[in-house]
Amino acid sequence: MITMKKGGFRYSRENWIFRNLSLSVGEGEILSILGPNGKGKTTLLKTIQGVLPLSEGSMLRGGSVGYVPQIAAVSFGYTVLDMVVMGRSRHIGLFSSPGKHDFSACRACLERLGLETLAERPFRTLSGGERQMVLIARALASECRCLVLDEPASALDFRNQNTMLRTLQSLRDEGMTVIMSTHVPHHANVISDRALLLFSPEEHLFGDCEDVLVDENLRRLYGADVRRISFSSGGRGYSAVVPLFS
């Protein structure tokens, strides 16, 4: 679905953000991208979307891409439903208005995320977490084949984090490709099939989560003591990735 071969991007001749990066993620798979602040996660996501062209290498996209940014500020009094309807733009002809089907599809996306009661609320009156969930609904309304999210849990409380992760799992199970950046290794551990660790512009590690999200790699990535632990509860086995504070 998404394949990059020896990809690189730079803003200037010497300022490489990433280089010689290869990755692939197929239909029905989730890829999580992890790295400290300033390591190029957002820039990489923009090249995956096609907003920024690669400076070198190649990119293959097998379908349309929907994007969920970290934050969204609006200057006008758009309602939540208005914001989600914007995701239908690729399905609405030039100089045309959204029709009954478009509004129905958008309300279904809001309902899927438990946001149907917010449909008529002004978007700018919502909390940061509520806005983030609305932006996910907007991307889903585009009927994309690949969903790209930039730190989708950054403003969410535990309940909404759980809703978001379950939603991404459900989309994966329906065959959608999901690519997200995150500062929470545990989220990658819980739902992702593959992980990409960004250490430096030319040092990165891509592979199955079981192989990549190990203690040694995470400690080196964050410069902190991070552990992957296993435990049982209610007769079920679980694993989690947690920082250790001294």
BELDA-V577719 format. One record per residue. N is the residue number from 1. RES is the residue in one small letter. D_CENTER is the distance of its C-alpha to the mean C-alpha in whole Angstrom. Layout:
<<N | RES | D_CENTER> <N | RES | D_CENTER>>
This chain:
<<1 | m | 15> <2 | i | 14> <3 | t | 16> <4 | m | 17> <5 | k | 21> <6 | k | 22> <7 | g | 20> <8 | g | 20> <9 | f | 20> <10 | r | 22> <11 | y | 23> <12 | s | 27> <13 | r | 29> <14 | e | 29> <15 | n | 25> <16 | w | 23> <17 | i | 19> <18 | f | 19> <19 | r | 21> <20 | n | 22> <21 | l | 19> <22 | s | 18> <23 | l | 16> <24 | s | 15> <25 | v | 13> <26 | g | 15> <27 | e | 15> <28 | g | 14> <29 | e | 12> <30 | i | 9> <31 | l | 9> <32 | s | 8> <33 | i | 9> <34 | l | 11> <35 | g | 14> <36 | p | 16> <37 | n | 16> <38 | g | 17> <39 | k | 16> <40 | g | 14> <41 | k | 11> <42 | t | 10> <43 | t | 13> <44 | l | 12> <45 | l | 9> <46 | k | 11> <47 | t | 14> <48 | i | 11> <49 | q | 11> <50 | g | 15> <51 | v | 15> <52 | l | 17> <53 | p | 19> <54 | l | 20> <55 | s | 23> <56 | e | 24> <57 | g | 23> <58 | s | 21> <59 | m | 18> <60 | l | 18> <61 | r | 16> <62 | g | 17> <63 | g | 16> <64 | s | 15> <65 | v | 11> <66 | g | 10> <67 | y | 8> <68 | v | 7> <69 | p | 8> <70 | q | 9> <71 | i | 13> <72 | a | 15> <73 | a | 19> <74 | v | 21> <75 | s | 25> <76 | f | 26> <77 | g | 26> <78 | y | 24> <79 | t | 24> <80 | v | 20> <81 | l | 22> <82 | d | 22> <83 | m | 19> <84 | v | 17> <85 | v | 20> <86 | m | 19> <87 | g | 16> <88 | r | 19> <89 | s | 21> <90 | r | 20> <91 | h | 23> <92 | i | 25> <93 | g | 28> <94 | l | 29> <95 | f | 31> <96 | s | 30> <97 | s | 29> <98 | p | 27> <99 | g | 29> <100 | k | 29> <101 | h | 27> <102 | d | 24> <103 | f | 24> <104 | s | 25> <105 | a | 21> <106 | c | 20> <107 | r | 22> <108 | a | 21> <109 | c | 17> <110 | l | 18> <111 | e | 20> <112 | r | 17> <113 | l | 16> <114 | g | 19> <115 | l | 19> <116 | e | 22> <117 | t | 25> <118 | l | 23> <119 | a | 23> <120 | e | 26> <121 | r | 25> <122 | p | 25> <123 | f | 21> <124 | r | 22> <125 | t | 24> <126 | l | 21> <127 | s | 19> <128 | g | 16> <129 | g | 15> <130 | e | 16> <131 | r | 15> <132 | q | 11> <133 | m | 12> <134 | v | 14> <135 | l | 11> <136 | i | 9> <137 | a | 13> <138 | r | 13> <139 | a | 11> <140 | l | 12> <141 | a | 16> <142 | s | 15> <143 | e | 16> <144 | c | 13> <145 | r | 13> <146 | c | 10> <147 | l | 7> <148 | v | 4> <149 | l | 2> <150 | d | 5> <151 | e | 6> <152 | p | 6> <153 | a | 9> <154 | s | 11> <155 | a | 13> <156 | l | 14> <157 | d | 17> <158 | f | 17> <159 | r | 18> <160 | n | 15> <161 | q | 13> <162 | n | 15> <163 | t | 14> <164 | m | 10> <165 | l | 10> <166 | r | 13> <167 | t | 12> <168 | l | 9> <169 | q | 12> <170 | s | 14> <171 | l | 12> <172 | r | 12> <173 | d | 16> <174 | e | 17> <175 | g | 16> <176 | m | 12> <177 | t | 10> <178 | v | 7> <179 | i | 5> <180 | m | 3> <181 | s | 5> <182 | t | 8> <183 | h | 11> <184 | v | 12> <185 | p | 13> <186 | h | 14> <187 | h | 11> <188 | a | 11> <189 | n | 14> <190 | v | 14> <191 | i | 12> <192 | s | 11> <193 | d | 14> <194 | r | 13> <195 | a | 12> <196 | l | 13> <197 | l | 15> <198 | l | 16> <199 | f | 19> <200 | s | 21> <201 | p | 21> <202 | e | 23> <203 | e | 22> <204 | h | 19> <205 | l | 18> <206 | f | 17> <207 | g | 17> <208 | d | 17> <209 | c | 16> <210 | e | 20> <211 | d | 21> <212 | v | 19> <213 | l | 18> <214 | v | 21> <215 | d | 23> <216 | e | 25> <217 | n | 21> <218 | l | 20> <219 | r | 23> <220 | r | 23> <221 | l | 20> <222 | y | 20> <223 | g | 24> <224 | a | 24> <225 | d | 25> <226 | v | 22> <227 | r | 23> <228 | r | 22> <229 | i | 24> <230 | s | 26> <231 | f | 27> <232 | s | 29> <233 | s | 29> <234 | g | 31> <235 | g | 32> <236 | r | 28> <237 | g | 26> <238 | y | 23> <239 | s | 22> <240 | a | 20> <241 | v | 19> <242 | v | 21> <243 | p | 22> <244 | l | 26> <245 | f | 28> <246 | s | 31>>
